[in-house]
Amino acid sequence: MATKRIAVLTSGGDAQGMNAAVRAVVRTALDRGAEAYAIYEGYQGMVDGGDRIRKMDWDSVGGMMHMGGTIIGTARSEDFMTREGRLQAACNLIKEGIDGLVVIGGDGSLTGANLFRQEWPSLVAELAECSRVSSDEATNYPNLAIVGLVGSIDNDFYGTDMTIGADSALHRITEAVDAITSTAASHQRTFVVKVMGRNCGYLALMSGLACGVDWVLIPESPPDVDNWEEVMAERLRAARKAGRRDSIVILAEGARDRYGNPIGSTQVQQALEERLGEEVRVTVLGHVQRGGRPSAYDRTLATLLGYEAVTTLLSAKPEDEPVVIGMKSNRMTHLPLMECVQKTQTVAEAIAAGDYEKAMSLRSASFTDAFQTLKTMVRALPHTHEDDRKRFRIAILDAGAPSPGMNTVSKAAVRLGLDMGHVMLGISNGFEGLAENEVEEMNWMSVTGWASRGGSELGTSRLVPTGSGLYAIARFIEDNEIDALLVAGGWSGYEAVYNMTANRGNFPAFNIPIVCLPASINNNLPGSEFSIGADTALNSIVDAVDKIKQSAVATRRCFVVEVMGHWCGYLALMSGLATGAERVYMNEEGVTLKDLQKDVEKLTRGFEAGKRLGLMIRNEYANPIYTTGFMCSLFEEEGHDVFDVRPAILGHLQQGGDPSPFDRIQATRLARLCLEFLIEECEKGSDHSAFIGLQSGQIKFHDMRDFERMVDISCQRPKEQWWMELKRIASLLAKLSPETEL
Ligand code: ADP
């Protein structure tokens, strides 16, 4: 059988992460023995042919993962919209012998892909008829296998939780809104920030939630009253009166009123100026949102999807319908391309027809959840409760090392708890603070501005109380009449709560509902695929590694970068995947001298073949003997004068930084669910204690007693770690070119 030839193109609006997808497609194809082609300038390149369709080798996609945009170019092609254009495109593909195509683009590009696939047999027949291809060629290419990947910053595509580029766009928006917030607060000013999203309010909604803004206008849910401008202004006025210094409104470009009239930024600006009697500034973020380096998540997402696209193409039967590969509940999914395109367009049609309920119903559960939460978070003050429901006293504390997003948890818990009519208590400095009775009642404004701040405003400690420590804690739980406890923390927080529940017989004060919310950059907690803070840490690592790589452009140098994680290799592996590191060392797999020997040989071969940079990522506890220093010395000695070696121990920068949008969104979501859990248990009079987590897209509560069963205590990590299976893909993509790799 002839060798498969797989081509990849990027089309429509560019999106950060497209380069990582192209790299993964090319390298996976080559690794599997297929030939790889890149079609430059999208569909236009396919129509033009010639040097726009280029054969790629392993190294032609090196060093591009960190770049924004798409280096193979994209275009909006009028020619491809015509049958004549598609006929020429089919002819070019047949002449190049291409029989598999990966299209990376938005719904427009994928609609085009579907049409091309449906027309293919008739295009081939026509080409044969007018002798533009031979009858042999026509027989050899009866079908074209197509896989679509969604590259779009809007996150507006049905069938995938995230599109390539959406997370990076959210990064750009939150950076901008955080920056605007600080200037707005300095001058007590109001800003209207316009973000992209013609038919999808994802970016506006999620950035609004992540930045703790005052008001959000999205296409799926227009204001439900005619005098919405008055309601919005009143909300902003009330927030100022309550002590807030800045007022921010986020407006999606496709926002409209309930009659379908578009709402523009000038309209919002004027409405607010008239009512608030102050100057209102407008910032239109525009193309900034598309630009810049891809986030860690987009690099990994695009890499995994690119890998899967080729795997799918290579096992496709000629008659298979085109599929789109997406990510649902943190797992890759294959769905019929046309169905997804149609459902995506249904949302736009529903919005155009004013059927907002339908538009909302086609969005994911997390979208509608986030919208509900946002409605409470943007209130100037909590609802007043005049009924005689019991008001519970709910305490929150941070435990373990600081993790970005802990403050977001506190803010969400305090506001949502107060809004439901309960008393919220903040405990300073973790369990150590509780043992010293550092407990204070929190109010609505005491958490203003916390959503976006790194570190832990409450203060945290690693203390795991035992013996007499438990006694002090029990006493102050009783003294403060604490009915329920929310612990946001890492391993030591979980251990502390486990100890408390195991000692309930001796301390009746512990017979209250307690819930642990995973907040640790290490991502080493049971029952949860992501812990709050890990995404921020990953982005910090990826940023640092990008810079380290740049510092070495002119030399033949190998870096050994040490990252945190204790005994859990999550940060090491995921940052390796996102930066294209050739080797990841982690405790789960161990390190042997043989491994190191092989790695030195591989490095030497690579550098001798012209490679300029080596990148090895080592988890801090990968091996107690083969430390980062040891590895560097070994590589340096064995590398002779072929290459030199530098260590880079990233240290505490990984625990700091403002939380990433993903961490803020998850923190808010989990805080709300934890609070609902605690209130429900309090109402039942139960003392159920649990830890919450996101698993396969589902939020689950596990009984605290399952903690020991689910973890490997000596290594402080879960027995099952979902991400271990990604090691295979990381290793494949980081190989040397097949000629250099032995
Ligand atoms: P996006 O893919 O980002 O939604 P567009 O909607 O602009 O961007 O589509 C990009 C390109 O895909 C178009 O310029 C065109 O070449 C092709 N395309 C879009 N829709 C169709 C269609 N219905 N038929 C054929 N080609 C299409």
Residues whose N, C-alpha, C, O or C-beta is under 5 A from the ligand:
A	BS01	ADP	S11 G12 G13 Y43 A75 R76 S77 E78 F80 M81 G105 G106 D107 G108 S109 L110 T111 G112 L115
